[in-house]
Amino acid sequence: MTESGRSRKPAAVRRAEIMEAADAEFALKGLSGAGIEAIAARVGISHPRIVQMFGSKRELFLQVVDAAYDRIEAAFESAETSLGALGDAYRDLLRSRPTVGLVLLQAYAAAGDETVQEAVRRRQLDLQQTIIRLSGADAMEVRSFVATGLVLTVSTVLDLPGRRADTEWCAWILGLTDTPADGP
């Protein structure tokens, strides 16, 4: 027990609690709007403790973004290898863990920060390579799959009527745009 009467938690447990609190806070407010103080308050620890463990708010944000991408990759890895099955796994993840979609959108919004942009770009490209590896899809199929996933993310986050994320609707949206023929 510490002097305050609370027992010390192992660092791994405390880190997981901070990551959960940061996931919720960054999902709602993004990198610029979230505060380390609010994250600390959610966990019941001091602001300096979070800085000690993570270094900076941006570094904590990037770890939360990495965790979101890790969840997506894990969902894909556990699905059958067709693009349809990967899409179903992503939709199930968005429904069971709503912060994943919000964190992704917040990561894109924070891409004005060069460090964030580079980290998110790397994870996005790695995710596309995972899709290729798992499904055997070509560059255009992966591009369409990722674009459909973005529509699904927005539809889910906004809770659009009927979750307008069906394949036909996504194909219609994609048909409205010209896509370059270069890689995924």
N, CA and C atoms as an extended XYZ file, in Angstrom:
552
Properties=species:S:1:pos:R:3:atomname:S:1:resname:S:1:resid:I:1 pbc="F F F"
N         0.837       -1.177        0.000 N   MET     1
C         0.000        0.000        0.000 CA  MET     1
C         0.884        1.243        0.000 C   MET     1
N         0.427        2.254       -0.689 N   THR     2
C         1.148        3.525       -0.666 CA  THR     2
C         0.642        4.356        0.493 C   THR     2
N         1.270        5.503        0.713 N   GLU     3
C         0.863        6.382        1.818 CA  GLU     3
C        -0.569        6.852        1.674 C   GLU     3
N        -1.055        6.978        0.436 N   SER     4
C        -2.420        7.457        0.230 CA  SER     4
C        -3.458        6.376        0.489 C   SER     4
N        -3.006        5.161        0.795 N   GLY     5
C        -3.950        4.087        1.084 CA  GLY     5
C        -4.309        3.254       -0.133 C   GLY     5
N        -3.796        3.611       -1.297 N   ARG     6
C        -4.067        2.835       -2.507 CA  ARG     6
C        -2.908        1.889       -2.767 C   ARG     6
N        -3.203        0.723       -3.306 N   SER     7
C        -2.127       -0.217       -3.626 CA  SER     7
C        -1.521        0.163       -4.978 C   SER     7
N        -0.228       -0.085       -5.100 N   ARG     8
C         0.470        0.162       -6.362 CA  ARG     8
C         0.103       -0.931       -7.343 C   ARG     8
N        -0.105       -0.539       -8.566 N   LYS     9
C        -0.407       -1.502       -9.617 CA  LYS     9
C         0.869       -1.759      -10.402 C   LYS     9
N         1.011       -2.952      -10.924 N   PRO    10
C         2.162       -3.228      -11.789 CA  PRO    10
C         2.152       -2.264      -12.980 C   PRO    10
N         3.337       -1.935      -13.460 N   ALA    11
C         3.467       -0.973      -14.559 CA  ALA    11
C         2.647       -1.383      -15.780 C   ALA    11
N         2.614       -2.674      -16.099 N   ALA    12
C         1.862       -3.136      -17.269 CA  ALA    12
C         0.360       -2.889      -17.101 C   ALA    12
N        -0.137       -3.067      -15.898 N   VAL    13
C        -1.558       -2.819      -15.620 CA  VAL    13
C        -1.853       -1.329      -15.731 C   VAL    13
N        -1.001       -0.516      -15.129 N   ARG    14
C        -1.182        0.940      -15.174 CA  ARG    14
C        -1.110        1.428      -16.616 C   ARG    14
N        -0.160        0.908      -17.372 N   ARG    15
C        -0.005        1.303      -18.777 CA  ARG    15
C        -1.272        0.969      -19.569 C   ARG    15
N        -1.828       -0.222      -19.346 N   ALA    16
C        -3.058       -0.618      -20.041 CA  ALA    16
C        -4.215        0.310      -19.667 C   ALA    16
N        -4.310        0.681      -18.405 N   GLU    17
C        -5.362        1.608      -17.970 CA  GLU    17
C        -5.207        2.969      -18.643 C   GLU    17
N        -3.978        3.437      -18.730 N   ILE    18
C        -3.726        4.731      -19.383 CA  ILE    18
C        -4.078        4.648      -20.861 C   ILE    18
N        -3.704        3.566      -21.500 N   MET    19
C        -4.013        3.404      -22.928 CA  MET    19
C        -5.529        3.388      -23.163 C   MET    19
N        -6.270        2.710      -22.301 N   GLU    20
C        -7.737        2.693      -22.433 CA  GLU    20
C        -8.321        4.093      -22.249 C   GLU    20
N        -7.838        4.798      -21.234 N   ALA    21
C        -8.324        6.160      -20.986 CA  ALA    21
C        -7.945        7.080      -22.140 C   ALA    21
N        -6.720        6.942      -22.644 N   ALA    22
C        -6.268        7.768      -23.756 CA  ALA    22
C        -7.050        7.444      -25.024 C   ALA    22
N        -7.360        6.176      -25.235 N   ASP    23
C        -8.165        5.765      -26.384 CA  ASP    23
C        -9.509        6.499      -26.368 C   ASP    23
N       -10.154        6.496      -25.229 N   ALA    24
C       -11.456        7.169      -25.104 CA  ALA    24
C       -11.325        8.679      -25.294 C   ALA    24
N       -10.326        9.269      -24.677 N   GLU    25
C       -10.148       10.726      -24.732 CA  GLU    25
C        -9.756       11.188      -26.138 C   GLU    25
N        -8.801       10.518      -26.754 N   PHE    26
C        -8.380       10.912      -28.103 CA  PHE    26
C        -9.472       10.637      -29.126 C   PHE    26
N       -10.245        9.572      -28.945 N   ALA    27
C       -11.348        9.289      -29.861 CA  ALA    27
C       -12.350       10.436      -29.867 C   ALA    27
N       -12.602       10.995      -28.697 N   LEU    28
C       -13.568       12.088      -28.585 CA  LEU    28
C       -13.016       13.447      -28.985 C   LEU    28
N       -11.750       13.715      -28.636 N   LYS    29
C       -11.238       15.081      -28.767 CA  LYS    29
C       -10.026       15.233      -29.673 C   LYS    29
N        -9.452       14.141      -30.130 N   GLY    30
C        -8.307       14.231      -31.019 CA  GLY    30
C        -7.036       14.661      -30.311 C   GLY    30
N        -5.972       14.747      -31.076 N   LEU    31
C        -4.676       15.113      -30.519 CA  LEU    31
C        -4.686       16.512      -29.933 C   LEU    31
N        -5.214       17.463      -30.669 N   SER    32
C        -5.160       18.848      -30.178 CA  SER    32
C        -6.157       19.126      -29.067 C   SER    32
N        -7.268       18.435      -29.026 N   GLY    33
C        -8.292       18.727      -28.026 CA  GLY    33
C        -8.173       17.955      -26.729 C   GLY    33
N        -7.575       16.788      -26.781 N   ALA    34
C        -7.446       15.956      -25.574 CA  ALA    34
C        -6.342       16.517      -24.684 C   ALA    34
N        -6.500       16.314      -23.401 N   GLY    35
C        -5.497       16.768      -22.455 CA  GLY    35
C        -4.964       15.625      -21.617 C   GLY    35
N        -3.687       15.671      -21.337 N   ILE    36
C        -3.072       14.656      -20.475 CA  ILE    36
C        -3.761       14.673      -19.111 C   ILE    36
N        -4.150       15.857      -18.652 N   GLU    37
C        -4.813       15.964      -17.352 CA  GLU    37
C        -6.116       15.175      -17.332 C   GLU    37
N        -6.887       15.261      -18.424 N   ALA    38
C        -8.158       14.527      -18.505 CA  ALA    38
C        -7.915       13.023      -18.537 C   ALA    38
N        -6.878       12.615      -19.243 N   ILE    39
C        -6.539       11.189      -19.298 CA  ILE    39
C        -6.120       10.719      -17.906 C   ILE    39
N        -5.294       11.506      -17.245 N   ALA    40
C        -4.851       11.168      -15.889 CA  ALA    40
C        -6.037       11.069      -14.941 C   ALA    40
N        -6.982       11.992      -15.068 N   ALA    41
C        -8.157       11.978      -14.197 CA  ALA    41
C        -8.994       10.713      -14.416 C   ALA    41
N        -9.095       10.264      -15.662 N   ARG    42
C        -9.853        9.032      -15.950 CA  ARG    42
C        -9.239        7.828      -15.234 C   ARG    42
N        -7.919        7.849      -15.067 N   VAL    43
C        -7.214        6.720      -14.461 CA  VAL    43
C        -6.992        6.921      -12.967 C   VAL    43
N        -7.080        8.168      -12.518 N   GLY    44
C        -6.847        8.453      -11.104 CA  GLY    44
C        -5.370        8.537      -10.755 C   GLY    44
N        -4.583        9.064      -11.691 N   ILE    45
C        -3.154        9.254      -11.430 CA  ILE    45
C        -2.770       10.686      -11.786 C   ILE    45
N        -1.522       11.013      -11.578 N   SER    46
C        -1.071       12.375      -11.862 CA  SER    46
C        -0.628       12.518      -13.320 C   SER    46
N        -0.743       13.744      -13.795 N   HIS    47
C        -0.280       14.100      -15.136 CA  HIS    47
C         1.197       13.747      -15.326 C   HIS    47
N         2.079       14.078      -14.363 N   PRO    48
C         3.497       13.738      -14.539 CA  PRO    48
C         3.750       12.234      -14.699 C   PRO    48
N         2.929       11.402      -14.110 N   ARG    49
C         3.105        9.948      -14.234 CA  ARG    49
C         2.907        9.510      -15.688 C   ARG    49
N         1.930       10.096      -16.356 N   ILE    50
C         1.696        9.761      -17.767 CA  ILE    50
C         2.872       10.237      -18.608 C   ILE    50
N         3.341       11.443      -18.345 N   VAL    51
C         4.494       11.962      -19.083 CA  VAL    51
C         5.717       11.078      -18.840 C   VAL    51
N         5.877       10.638      -17.618 N   GLN    52
C         6.991        9.752      -17.284 CA  GLN    52
C         6.917        8.451      -18.087 C   GLN    52
N         5.716        7.913      -18.240 N   MET    53
C         5.546        6.630      -18.923 CA  MET    53
C         5.559        6.751      -20.445 C   MET    53
N         5.044        7.858      -20.982 N   PHE    54
C         4.859        7.965      -22.432 CA  PHE    54
C         5.675        9.071      -23.086 C   PHE    54
N         6.211        9.981      -22.324 N   GLY    55
C         7.045       11.033      -22.880 CA  GLY    55
C         6.311       12.298      -23.254 C   GLY    55
N         5.256       12.193      -24.034 N   SER    56
C         4.514       13.378      -24.473 CA  SER    56
C         3.107       12.972      -24.873 C   SER    56
N         2.263       13.966      -24.993 N   LYS    57
C         0.898       13.703      -25.443 CA  LYS    57
C         0.915       13.136      -26.862 C   LYS    57
N         1.759       13.678      -27.722 N   ARG    58
C         1.818       13.188      -29.097 CA  ARG    58
C         2.256       11.723      -29.139 C   ARG    58
N         3.251       11.371      -28.314 N   GLU    59
C         3.713        9.984      -28.291 CA  GLU    59
C         2.609        9.052      -27.788 C   GLU    59
N         1.856        9.482      -26.785 N   LEU    60
C         0.732        8.688      -26.292 CA  LEU    60
C        -0.321        8.546      -27.391 C   LEU    60
N        -0.616        9.629      -28.087 N   PHE    61
C        -1.565        9.597      -29.198 CA  PHE    61
C        -1.115        8.584      -30.250 C   PHE    61
N         0.163        8.632      -30.616 N   LEU    62
C         0.668        7.708      -31.623 CA  LEU    62
C         0.573        6.257      -31.164 C   LEU    62
N         0.751        6.022      -29.887 N   GLN    63
C         0.601        4.655      -29.377 CA  GLN    63
C        -0.860        4.216      -29.421 C   GLN    63
N        -1.783        5.141      -29.178 N   VAL    64
C        -3.212        4.826      -29.288 CA  VAL    64
C        -3.567        4.532      -30.753 C   VAL    64
N        -3.026        5.323      -31.672 N   VAL    65
C        -3.258        5.084      -33.099 CA  VAL    65
C        -2.687        3.719      -33.493 C   VAL    65
N        -1.486        3.418      -33.035 N   ASP    66
C        -0.903        2.099      -33.313 CA  ASP    66
C        -1.799        0.983      -32.788 C   ASP    66
N        -2.343        1.168      -31.611 N   ALA    67
C        -3.222        0.149      -31.033 CA  ALA    67
C        -4.472       -0.048      -31.900 C   ALA    67
N        -5.010        1.036      -32.456 N   ALA    68
C        -6.176        0.918      -33.342 CA  ALA    68
C        -5.806        0.115      -34.591 C   ALA    68
N        -4.676        0.444      -35.200 N   TYR    69
C        -4.230       -0.319      -36.371 CA  TYR    69
C        -3.943       -1.773      -36.000 C   TYR    69
N        -3.368       -1.998      -34.820 N   ASP    70
C        -3.114       -3.376      -34.370 CA  ASP    70
C        -4.419       -4.158      -34.255 C   ASP    70
N        -5.467       -3.503      -33.768 N   ARG    71
C        -6.771       -4.177      -33.645 CA  ARG    71
C        -7.327       -4.541      -35.021 C   ARG    71
N        -7.158       -3.629      -35.967 N   ILE    72
C        -7.639       -3.907      -37.327 CA  ILE    72
C        -6.868       -5.082      -37.917 C   ILE    72
N        -5.557       -5.043      -37.795 N   GLU    73
C        -4.750       -6.141      -38.332 CA  GLU    73
C        -5.099       -7.465      -37.662 C   GLU    73
N        -5.325       -7.451      -36.363 N   ALA    74
C        -5.699       -8.685      -35.655 CA  ALA    74
C        -7.041       -9.201      -36.168 C   ALA    74
N        -7.985       -8.289      -36.398 N   ALA    75
C        -9.287       -8.704      -36.941 CA  ALA    75
C        -9.115       -9.323      -38.322 C   ALA    75
N        -8.271       -8.720      -39.154 N   PHE    76
C        -8.024       -9.267      -40.486 CA  PHE    76
C        -7.335      -10.629      -40.404 C   PHE    76
N        -6.352      -10.732      -39.534 N   GLU    77
C        -5.604      -11.986      -39.402 CA  GLU    77
C        -6.505      -13.138      -38.952 C   GLU    77
N        -7.545      -12.824      -38.179 N   SER    78
C        -8.424      -13.882      -37.675 CA  SER    78
C        -9.577      -14.199      -38.628 C   SER    78
N        -9.707      -13.432      -39.699 N   ALA    79
C       -10.798      -13.632      -40.659 CA  ALA    79
C       -10.353      -14.576      -41.774 C   ALA    79
N       -11.331      -15.053      -42.519 N   GLU    80
C       -11.002      -15.792      -43.737 CA  GLU    80
C       -10.314      -14.820      -44.691 C   GLU    80
N        -9.704      -15.341      -45.730 N   THR    81
C        -8.823      -14.513      -46.541 CA  THR    81
C        -9.468      -13.807      -47.733 C   THR    81
N       -10.765      -13.808      -47.842 N   SER    82
C       -11.402      -13.063      -48.929 CA  SER    82
C       -11.587      -11.607      -48.506 C   SER    82
N       -11.646      -10.712      -49.487 N   LEU    83
C       -11.885       -9.301      -49.160 CA  LEU    83
C       -13.224       -9.129      -48.442 C   LEU    83
N       -14.222       -9.887      -48.845 N   GLY    84
C       -15.524       -9.796      -48.175 CA  GLY    84
C       -15.426      -10.153      -46.701 C   GLY    84
N       -14.679      -11.208      -46.385 N   ALA    85
C       -14.513      -11.619      -44.986 CA  ALA    85
C       -13.707      -10.575      -44.201 C   ALA    85
N       -12.691       -9.998      -44.844 N   LEU    86
C       -11.924       -8.943      -44.169 CA  LEU    86
C       -12.824       -7.737      -43.899 C   LEU    86
N       -13.663       -7.399      -44.865 N   GLY    87
C       -14.605       -6.288      -44.674 CA  GLY    87
C       -15.578       -6.562      -43.546 C   GLY    87
N       -16.086       -7.792      -43.477 N   ASP    88
C       -16.993       -8.164      -42.389 CA  ASP    88
C       -16.287       -8.073      -41.035 C   ASP    88
N       -15.027       -8.511      -40.996 N   ALA    89
C       -14.264       -8.443      -39.747 CA  ALA    89
C       -14.074       -6.990      -39.314 C   ALA    89
N       -13.822       -6.102      -40.273 N   TYR    90
C       -13.655       -4.681      -39.954 CA  TYR    90
C       -14.965       -4.082      -39.452 C   TYR    90
N       -16.060       -4.402      -40.126 N   ARG    91
C       -17.368       -3.900      -39.690 CA  ARG    91
C       -17.676       -4.382      -38.270 C   ARG    91
N       -17.393       -5.644      -37.980 N   ASP    92
C       -17.624       -6.181      -36.630 CA  ASP    92
C       -16.757       -5.457      -35.599 C   ASP    92
N       -15.511       -5.174      -35.968 N   LEU    93
C       -14.622       -4.448      -35.061 CA  LEU    93
C       -15.157       -3.044      -34.781 C   LEU    93
N       -15.598       -2.344      -35.816 N   LEU    94
C       -16.135       -0.988      -35.616 CA  LEU    94
C       -17.357       -1.002      -34.695 C   LEU    94
N       -18.153       -2.035      -34.808 N   ARG    95
C       -19.350       -2.124      -33.962 CA  ARG    95
C       -19.003       -2.509      -32.530 C   ARG    95
N       -18.025       -3.392      -32.355 N   SER    96
C       -17.682       -3.851      -31.006 CA  SER    96
C       -16.726       -2.896      -30.287 C   SER    96
N       -15.989       -2.129      -31.031 N   ARG    97
C       -15.003       -1.207      -30.451 CA  ARG    97
C       -15.113        0.124      -31.188 C   ARG    97
N       -16.129        0.941      -30.880 N   PRO    98
C       -16.388        2.184      -31.621 CA  PRO    98
C       -15.222        3.176      -31.648 C   PRO    98
N       -14.343        3.121      -30.665 N   THR    99
C       -13.245        4.082      -30.663 CA  THR    99
C       -12.259        3.838      -31.809 C   THR    99
N       -12.231        2.650      -32.376 N   VAL   100
C       -11.287        2.375      -33.463 CA  VAL   100
C       -11.534        3.333      -34.628 C   VAL   100
N       -12.765        3.437      -35.076 N   GLY   101
C       -13.082        4.343      -36.184 CA  GLY   101
C       -12.820        5.789      -35.839 C   GLY   101
N       -13.193        6.187      -34.633 N   LEU   102
C       -12.959        7.568      -34.214 CA  LEU   102
C       -11.466        7.888      -34.136 C   LEU   102
N       -10.688        6.967      -33.595 N   VAL   103
C        -9.240        7.194      -33.502 CA  VAL   103
C        -8.630        7.311      -34.897 C   VAL   103
N        -9.052        6.467      -35.837 N   LEU   104
C        -8.539        6.579      -37.199 CA  LEU   104
C        -8.851        7.944      -37.791 C   LEU   104
N       -10.081        8.379      -37.639 N   LEU   105
C       -10.454        9.690      -38.178 CA  LEU   105
C        -9.675       10.812      -37.491 C   LEU   105
N        -9.456       10.692      -36.193 N   GLN   106
C        -8.658       11.688      -35.473 CA  GLN   106
C        -7.202       11.658      -35.948 C   GLN   106
N        -6.701       10.468      -36.259 N   ALA   107
C        -5.328       10.355      -36.768 CA  ALA   107
C        -5.197       11.056      -38.117 C   ALA   107
N        -6.182       10.878      -38.989 N   TYR   108
C        -6.146       11.560      -40.284 CA  TYR   108
C        -6.216       13.074      -40.070 C   TYR   108
N        -7.058       13.496      -39.136 N   ALA   109
C        -7.207       14.932      -38.868 CA  ALA   109
C        -5.920       15.544      -38.309 C   ALA   109
N        -5.153       14.759      -37.573 N   ALA   110
C        -3.912       15.260      -36.969 CA  ALA   110
C        -2.725       15.158      -37.917 C   ALA   110
N        -2.945       14.746      -39.146 N   ALA   111
C        -1.849       14.535      -40.089 CA  ALA   111
C        -1.181       15.834      -40.530 C   ALA   111
N        -1.664       16.970      -40.087 N   GLY   112
C        -0.957       18.229      -40.321 CA  GLY   112
C         0.349       18.277      -39.549 C   GLY   112
N         0.453       17.482      -38.510 N   ASP   113
C         1.687       17.315      -37.741 CA  ASP   113
C         2.525       16.292      -38.513 C   ASP   113
N         3.720       16.690      -38.955 N   GLU   114
C         4.537       15.809      -39.809 CA  GLU   114
C         4.864       14.468      -39.156 C   GLU   114
N         5.105       14.469      -37.872 N   THR   115
C         5.418       13.220      -37.177 CA  THR   115
C         4.213       12.291      -37.191 C   THR   115
N         3.043       12.839      -36.941 N   VAL   116
C         1.809       12.048      -36.980 CA  VAL   116
C         1.557       11.563      -38.404 C   VAL   116
N         1.707       12.463      -39.367 N   GLN   117
C         1.479       12.086      -40.760 CA  GLN   117
C         2.355       10.904      -41.166 C   GLN   117
N         3.628       10.971      -40.842 N   GLU   118
C         4.539        9.893      -41.211 CA  GLU   118
C         4.153        8.577      -40.531 C   GLU   118
N         3.817        8.633      -39.252 N   ALA   119
C         3.446        7.421      -38.519 CA  ALA   119
C         2.155        6.815      -39.070 C   ALA   119
N         1.161        7.650      -39.342 N   VAL   120
C        -0.117        7.149      -39.856 CA  VAL   120
C         0.059        6.642      -41.285 C   VAL   120
N         0.843        7.342      -42.090 N   ARG   121
C         1.118        6.885      -43.456 CA  ARG   121
C         1.751        5.487      -43.430 C   ARG   121
N         2.746        5.316      -42.576 N   ARG   122
C         3.423        4.020      -42.470 CA  ARG   122
C         2.446        2.922      -42.086 C   ARG   122
N         1.606        3.190      -41.075 N   ARG   123
C         0.651        2.162      -40.635 CA  ARG   123
C        -0.387        1.874      -41.714 C   ARG   123
N        -0.847        2.915      -42.411 N   GLN   124
C        -1.836        2.726      -43.475 CA  GLN   124
C        -1.250        1.875      -44.597 C   GLN   124
N        -0.033        2.182      -45.009 N   LEU   125
C         0.606        1.401      -46.077 CA  LEU   125
C         0.879       -0.030      -45.624 C   LEU   125
N         1.282       -0.198      -44.368 N   ASP   126
C         1.480       -1.552      -43.831 CA  ASP   126
C         0.165       -2.332      -43.824 C   ASP   126
N        -0.926       -1.655      -43.462 N   LEU   127
C        -2.232       -2.313      -43.455 CA  LEU   127
C        -2.608       -2.751      -44.865 C   LEU   127
N        -2.346       -1.907      -45.844 N   GLN   128
C        -2.644       -2.275      -47.222 CA  GLN   128
C        -1.813       -3.482      -47.654 C   GLN   128
N        -0.577       -3.565      -47.225 N   GLN   129
C         0.245       -4.732      -47.538 CA  GLN   129
C        -0.305       -5.987      -46.857 C   GLN   129
N        -0.828       -5.828      -45.649 N   THR   130
C        -1.453       -6.962      -44.955 CA  THR   130
C        -2.663       -7.454      -45.742 C   THR   130
N        -3.448       -6.529      -46.249 N   ILE   131
C        -4.625       -6.899      -47.052 CA  ILE   131
C        -4.189       -7.673      -48.294 C   ILE   131
N        -3.142       -7.191      -48.962 N   ILE   132
C        -2.627       -7.884      -50.147 CA  ILE   132
C        -2.147       -9.279      -49.769 C   ILE   132
N        -1.371       -9.356      -48.696 N   ARG   133
C        -0.821      -10.649      -48.264 CA  ARG   133
C        -1.929      -11.640      -47.916 C   ARG   133
N        -2.938      -11.177      -47.207 N   LEU   134
C        -4.002      -12.089      -46.772 CA  LEU   134
C        -4.950      -12.479      -47.892 C   LEU   134
N        -5.279      -11.516      -48.751 N   SER   135
C        -6.327      -11.769      -49.744 CA  SER   135
C        -5.803      -12.079      -51.145 C   SER   135
N        -4.574      -11.677      -51.427 N   GLY   136
C        -4.061      -11.839      -52.783 CA  GLY   136
C        -4.649      -10.830      -53.756 C   GLY   136
N        -5.316       -9.809      -53.240 N   ALA   137
C        -5.958       -8.804      -54.087 CA  ALA   137
C        -4.910       -7.970      -54.820 C   ALA   137
N        -5.309       -7.448      -55.988 N   ASP   138
C        -4.403       -6.574      -56.728 CA  ASP   138
C        -4.540       -5.134      -56.214 C   ASP   138
N        -3.715       -4.245      -56.747 N   ALA   139
C        -3.650       -2.863      -56.258 CA  ALA   139
C        -5.007       -2.160      -56.331 C   ALA   139
N        -5.723       -2.314      -57.437 N   MET   140
C        -7.015       -1.633      -57.582 CA  MET   140
C        -8.050       -2.217      -56.622 C   MET   140
N        -8.041       -3.517      -56.422 N   GLU   141
C        -8.969       -4.127      -55.472 CA  GLU   141
C        -8.688       -3.631      -54.052 C   GLU   141
N        -7.422       -3.508      -53.711 N   VAL   142
C        -7.058       -3.017      -52.373 CA  VAL   142
C        -7.459       -1.558      -52.233 C   VAL   142
N        -7.216       -0.765      -53.267 N   ARG   143
C        -7.619        0.648      -53.220 CA  ARG   143
C        -9.133        0.760      -53.013 C   ARG   143
N        -9.896       -0.010      -53.730 N   SER   144
C       -11.358        0.017      -53.575 CA  SER   144
C       -11.772       -0.472      -52.192 C   SER   144
N       -11.091       -1.519      -51.712 N   PHE   145
C       -11.382       -2.045      -50.379 CA  PHE   145
C       -11.116       -0.994      -49.304 C   PHE   145
N        -9.985       -0.311      -49.392 N   VAL   146
C        -9.640        0.722      -48.405 CA  VAL   146
C       -10.618        1.890      -48.495 C   VAL   146
N       -10.967        2.297      -49.710 N   ALA   147
C       -11.933        3.389      -49.875 CA  ALA   147
C       -13.294        2.998      -49.299 C   ALA   147
N       -13.698        1.772      -49.542 N   THR   148
C       -14.958        1.282      -48.976 CA  THR   148
C       -14.879        1.263      -47.453 C   THR   148
N       -13.720        0.866      -46.918 N   GLY   149
C       -13.520        0.874      -45.468 CA  GLY   149
C       -13.636        2.263      -44.878 C   GLY   149
N       -13.146        3.260      -45.607 N   LEU   150
C       -13.274        4.635      -45.115 CA  LEU   150
C       -14.739        5.069      -45.102 C   LEU   150
N       -15.464        4.708      -46.156 N   VAL   151
C       -16.901        5.010      -46.179 CA  VAL   151
C       -17.597        4.294      -45.021 C   VAL   151
N       -17.235        3.051      -44.787 N   LEU   152
C       -17.804        2.290      -43.677 CA  LEU   152
C       -17.480        2.949      -42.343 C   LEU   152
N       -16.239        3.402      -42.188 N   THR   153
C       -15.833        4.069      -40.951 CA  THR   153
C       -16.678        5.311      -40.709 C   THR   153
N       -16.796        6.157      -41.711 N   VAL   154
C       -17.582        7.388      -41.578 CA  VAL   154
C       -19.042        7.059      -41.331 C   VAL   154
N       -19.593        6.109      -42.076 N   SER   155
C       -21.002        5.727      -41.900 CA  SER   155
C       -21.271        5.221      -40.493 C   SER   155
N       -20.335        4.437      -39.958 N   THR   156
C       -20.502        3.879      -38.618 CA  THR   156
C       -20.360        4.958      -37.558 C   THR   156
N       -19.335        5.787      -37.685 N   VAL   157
C       -19.101        6.849      -36.700 CA  VAL   157
C       -20.273        7.825      -36.669 C   VAL   157
N       -20.812        8.145      -37.839 N   LEU   158
C       -21.940        9.081      -37.909 CA  LEU   158
C       -23.277        8.404      -37.654 C   LEU   158
N       -23.268        7.080      -37.525 N   ASP   159
C       -24.488        6.310      -37.329 CA  ASP   159
C       -25.540        6.688      -38.374 C   ASP   159
N       -25.120        6.657      -39.644 N   LEU   160
C       -26.028        7.005      -40.732 CA  LEU   160
C       -27.169        6.003      -40.811 C   LEU   160
N       -28.350        6.471      -41.213 N   PRO   161
C       -29.494        5.564      -41.325 CA  PRO   161
C       -29.154        4.387      -42.229 C   PRO   161
N       -29.425        3.202      -41.744 N   GLY   162
C       -29.146        2.004      -42.511 CA  GLY   162
C       -27.658        1.768      -42.683 C   GLY   162
N       -26.850        2.570      -41.951 N   ARG   163
C       -25.385        2.455      -42.043 CA  ARG   163
C       -24.972        2.329      -43.496 C   ARG   163
N       -25.362        3.238      -44.302 N   ARG   164
C       -25.168        3.226      -45.741 CA  ARG   164
C       -23.779        2.745      -46.165 C   ARG   164
N       -23.376        1.605      -45.672 N   ALA   165
C       -22.054        1.086      -45.980 CA  ALA   165
C       -22.123       -0.192      -46.797 C   ALA   165
N       -23.274       -0.412      -47.426 N   ASP   166
C       -23.372       -1.616      -48.222 CA  ASP   166
C       -22.474       -1.501      -49.458 C   ASP   166
N       -22.116       -2.617      -50.003 N   THR   167
C       -21.168       -2.671      -51.108 CA  THR   167
C       -21.655       -1.876      -52.317 C   THR   167
N       -22.925       -1.986      -52.631 N   GLU   168
C       -23.465       -1.290      -53.803 CA  GLU   168
C       -23.313        0.222      -53.651 C   GLU   168
N       -23.648        0.744      -52.476 N   TRP   169
C       -23.542        2.185      -52.247 CA  TRP   169
C       -22.093        2.636      -52.303 C   TRP   169
N       -21.197        1.877      -51.696 N   CYS   170
C       -19.772        2.224      -51.722 CA  CYS   170
C       -19.247        2.200      -53.158 C   CYS   170
N       -19.664        1.205      -53.947 N   ALA   171
C       -19.232        1.133      -55.342 CA  ALA   171
C       -19.742        2.343      -56.119 C   ALA   171
N       -20.942        2.783      -55.823 N   TRP   172
C       -21.499        3.969      -56.489 CA  TRP   172
C       -20.646        5.195      -56.166 C   TRP   172
N       -20.288        5.373      -54.897 N   ILE   173
C       -19.450        6.508      -54.508 CA  ILE   173
C       -18.095        6.431      -55.210 C   ILE   173
N       -17.486        5.255      -55.192 N   LEU   174
C       -16.181        5.087      -55.819 CA  LEU   174
C       -16.263        5.336      -57.326 C   LEU   174
N       -17.393        5.007      -57.919 N   GLY   175
C       -17.573        5.239      -59.351 CA  GLY   175
C       -17.645        6.710      -59.713 C   GLY   175
N       -17.911        7.555      -58.746 N   LEU   176
C       -17.974        8.995      -58.986 CA  LEU   176
C       -16.598        9.639      -59.075 C   LEU   176
N       -15.573        8.907      -58.736 N   THR   177
C       -14.227        9.477      -58.718 CA  THR   177
C       -13.349        8.798      -59.746 C   THR   177
N       -12.376        9.537      -60.214 N   ASP   178
C       -11.349        8.945      -61.075 CA  ASP   178
C       -10.224        8.510      -60.168 C   ASP   178
N        -9.710        7.305      -60.352 N   THR   179
C        -8.602        6.829      -59.534 CA  THR   179
C        -7.383        6.628      -60.400 C   THR   179
N        -6.226        7.101      -59.941 N   PRO   180
C        -5.006        6.864      -60.706 CA  PRO   180
C        -4.666        5.378      -60.721 C   PRO   180
N        -3.934        4.955      -61.711 N   ALA   181
C        -3.621        3.527      -61.873 CA  ALA   181
C        -2.384        3.084      -61.101 C   ALA   181
N        -1.732        3.981      -60.358 N   ASP   182
C        -0.536        3.560      -59.621 CA  ASP   182
C        -0.909        2.772      -58.390 C   ASP   182
N         0.086        2.236      -57.666 N   GLY   183
C        -0.080        1.279      -56.556 CA  GLY   183
C        -1.104        1.611      -55.516 C   GLY   183
N        -1.317        0.666      -54.549 N   PRO   184
C        -2.363        0.792      -53.531 CA  PRO   184
C        -2.156        1.941      -52.589 C   PRO   184
